[in-house]
Amino acid sequence: MLFPVMLAVFFIECACLCLGADLEPALGLGRKMSQLEDTWRTGSTREYYAQAEGIMKDITVNSTTGNLSNVATKLFENLLSKEAEAKDVGVTDISVMKELALFLITSGDKVSLDERQVNVGLLSVFLGKIRKEQVTNYKPKPVVANVPPPAGVPGMAGMSPDAIKDAGAKAKYEAAIKENRENNISNARQIALVQIDKEVRGSIIGYMIKTFRSGVSSPDLVDRCIRDAMLNDAEKAEVLEGKGAAPTKQ
C-alpha cells in the first residue's frame, strides 16, 4: 500500500515541476493523501475519514486552479479499498465517496480515455458497494432521545452512568445507551445509502454509457462494470443499448 501512494505523490510532484504553479494544489493534496494512509495504518479509523473529508473539500475548492481529477481518483480508489464499521464512521465514508464520485463524473470530459476507463470501474464499484449494504425493506430500529435508567434505578432519562452506584445496573444502562446510539447510526446509514443511490445511479449509468460508446472499452470491462455496479435488468439493458448508439457530442 505504501509504494503506490509514494509513487502517486512522486508523479504529482514531477507534474508540478514540469507544468508550474497550476499544479501546486495537486502537490499539497498528494502529500496529504500520503499522510492520510499513515493515519489508517495507526488504526485511527474515525480520524482517517475526517481527514479524507477534508481532502475531498480541498479538491472541490481548488478544482478551478488545475486538473485535480487524478488526485480525486486516487483518493476514491483508496477509500473504496477500505472497510469501516458504521459505529466508527457514521455516514462520513459513504458521503465523502459520493462527493468524489460526483466530482469525477463532472470532470469526465477533462480526462483522457484511459483515465475515464479507470474511473468508470471505480464508479461501478462504488454503486455496487452502497447497493450491497442496503437492507431490503429495512425497518428502523427503536431510538429514543434520552435513554432511561434501568427499572428500579432512581434518576431521569439521559442521566450520567456515573450517577449509578450499583455496578450491574450501571453496566446495563451503559449497554442500553450504546445500543441506542448504534441503532441511530444504523437508521441514518440506511437512509443515506438509499438517498445516495438515488443521487448517483443515473449519473454513473450515464458515465458508463458515454465511456463505452468510445468503442475501445473491452467486453470484459463492460461486463465487470455491470456486475460490480449490481445493475438491475432495466439498468443493464440501458447500458448495453446506450453503448451501442452512435457517439454524441458531449
C-alpha angles and dihedrals in degrees: 000000000000096000096055091049092049090047091052091051090048093055092046090052092049091050090052092053092049100041103032137221096344089078097047092102089054091053093051092046091048090057091047089053091053089052089046092061089050087057091054092051090055090058095244095141098167093047090047093060092041089056091045089054089052092051091048090054090048090053091052094046093048097040092110095053096064146332105296096166092108091054091047091049092052093048090047091051092048093051093047089054092058131081120204135181113248090226089062100044108020104200098325096106097053092040092055092046090050091055091048090049092053091046092053092046093052090046092053097111093049097062134072122261091252091053091046091055090052090050095048089056092051093046090052091051090050094051090048091047095057091042093051091054095049113104113222112237090001114196114209113246119237114272131176129194092233125016113231119228119256117285112280094023113115117232142070135284112277094025120148115269087226088070089068112086098188107088095211094049091045092053091048091051093048090050090052091050091050092049091049091050093048091047089054091050092048091052093047092048095051090050090049093048092054092045094048091049089055092046099050110025096082093046093046092049089048090050090051092051094048091047095048092047088071089080094223097089110107120239087241091059091048092049093045093051092049090050096043092048091052091227117189120232094269093049092046091052090049092054095045093046093043096050090054093056122100113272114266128209109268 
